[in-house]
Amino acid sequence: MNNIPIVFQDNDLIIINKPSGLLSVPGRTPDLQDCLWSRLRDQFPDRDVLLVHRLDRDTSGLMIFAHTQAAQAALGQAFEKRKVKKGYLAWVRGVMEKDEGIIEGLMRKDWSRVDKPVYIMDPERGKTSRTEFEVVERRADRTLVLLRPHTGRSHQLRVHMQKLGHPILGDPIYGPEGDRPPLYLVAVQLEFDHPVEGHPLKFRIETPDYFD
């Protein structure tokens, strides 16, 4: 089993580069037990590996785990108070006209779907969601965008880009029929204060080889 790429590590936390196609935590069925968390526990058998937040299975990039309960609690508070700044790069279908903007609305899980988790915009029963976008590059049939989520709803970026009429490339749920992973969505930036020492931390990674 391949080790997970480590971006940064100290006594309190660990920053990893999650591969696409790997669950953050185990699923409910026996065939979904292989996940990022279990691999990291095997990779660091003498250290606690505590979940702080999640990325969708098909999303790759920067993700934080804690080595101590104190760090886990402090990081959890930072996420809850929206003090963790995240940036994602995504290739989306079509040429976007606006250079920048904000997508917002209420989101919820579509409980009518029993085959797989799907989320929808619902102006009456959803929870607040908000994403800032900025165009980085335009090509003939696609656009590269930098996405900065202000909230952390499941599938938020994927649903928001679908709402704009520009689904993320490789999205088998929100893209056109027949679209298949890899999902062209990568968490490339993280900024937050160290959960114990308090100094600012900033991380940025390159996109995977397939991205261009």
N, C-alpha and C positions, 0 to 999 in steps of 0.2 A: 504494500500500500504506500503510495507516494506521500511524502511529508508536505504539509501546508507551508507555502512561502511566508516567512516572517519578515515584516517590515520594520518592527521595533519591539523591544521587550525590555522590561526592568522588573523590579521586585513586585510591582503593583498591577501591571497591565501588560497586555500583549496586543500588538496591531498586526493583522494578517492580511494577505491578499487572497481573497476567496475565489476559487475557480467557478466558472459557470457550470450549472448542472448538478451542483451538490447542495443538498438541504443544509440549512443552518443547524437544525435540531432534528432528532428522530421523528419520523412520521408514525402513524397509528398502526400500520400493518408491518409484518415481518420483513417485507421486501424494501421497506423504507427506513431501516435502522442505520444504514451507513450515512454519516452526516459529518459536517464540519466539526461540531462539538466532540463527537466520539473520536474522530481522528486526532484532534488536538490533545485529548486526554491520553491517547496512546503515545503521542509524540512527546508529551511531558508527564510521564507517570509519577514523578515526584512533586508535582506542583498542582494546586487547584486550578481548574480552568472553568471560570464562571461566566455564564451568558450575560451580556449587557444589552444587546439589541440584535436584530436579525436583518438579513437580506433575503429576498426571494431566491428560490432555487436557481433560476436562470440568470439572475443578476450576479455579476462578478465585482471584485474590488475590495476596498478597504473596509475592515470590520474590527470592532474592539471586543476583546474578552478581558476579564479581570482575573488576577491571581489571588486576590484577597476579598473577603466579604466587605471590608471597609471601602475598598476601591470600587467594588461592584455597586454598593449603595450610593456612593458619591457620583459615579458616572450615570447611574439611573436617574438621580435627581437632576443632573445636568441635561440629560435628554428630555426629561419631563418639563423642565423650565426653558427648553429650547435654546440652551447655551452651547450646544454642539452644532457647528456649521458643517454642512455636507455639500459636496458638489459632485454631480454625475455628468458624464458625457454620454450622449446617445445619438445614433444615426436614426433619423425618422424618414418615413416615406413622403415623397413630394417636396416641393420647394416652398418653404415658409416665407410669407410676405413680410411679416413684422420682424424687426431686428430684436425686439425684446418685449417682455410683457409678463403678466401674472395670470395664472389659471387658478380659480378657486370655486368651491362649491361643497355641497354635502355629499358624502360617500357612505355606502354601506355594502355589506356582503349580500350577494344575490342568493337568497335561501332557496330559490326554486331550482338551482343547479346542484345536483347531487353527484355529478360525475367528477367535478373538480372545483376548487375555489375560484369564484369569479366575483368581482366587485363592480358596482355601478354607481353612477351619480343619482342621488335621490334628494330633491330639494325639500322634502317634508320629513323624512325619517333618517337621514344620514348624519354623519359627524363631519365637522369642519375639516376641510383640506385646502391647502394652499401651496402653490409651486411657482417659483420665479424662473423664467427661461430667457436665454440669450443666444442668438444665432452666432455660431463660430465660423461656419463654412457652408456654402451652398454649392451643390453639384447639379447636374442635369435632372436627376430624378430623386435626389435625397438631400437632407439638410443635417448638418452636425450642430447639435445644441448642447449648451451647458445648462443643466437643471439644478436648481437649488431649492429643495423642499423645505418649507417652513413648518410643516406638520409631518407626521410619520405614519400615515395610514398604509395598510397593506395594499400593494399594487398601485400606490398613488400615482407614481410617475407614468406608469403604463396606461392607466385610465385617463389621466389628464391629457396625455398626448393623443390618445384616441379621440377624446372630446374635441380637440382642436382640428381633428381630421388628418392628423399626421402620426399614425401609430408607429411605434418603435420597430425597426427592422428585426426580423427573427422572432417576433412575439406570436406564439401559437394560440394565445387566448384572445388578445385584443387586436391582432393584425388580421389581414385578409386570409380567407380560407386557404389552407395549404402552406402557410408560413411555418417555418421550423427553426428551432434554436441552431446556432448560438444566438442569444438575445444581445442586441447591440446596445447594451446599457451597462456602464461600468462606474462604480463609485471611485472616483479618482482623487477626491479631496476630503480631508478631515481637519477640523480645527476645534480645539477645546483646551481647557485648563487641566493640568495634571491633577488627578483626583486626590492626591495626598500632598504633594509638594506645592501645587498651585501655579506653577509657571506655565506659560502657554506652549502648546504643542501644535505643530502644523505638519501634515503629511500630504504628499502628492505622489501618485504613481503614474506610469505610462499605461496606455491602453494595450490590450493583447494584440498579438501579431495579426489575427484575423480581422481586426477592427477597421483597418484601412483598405 
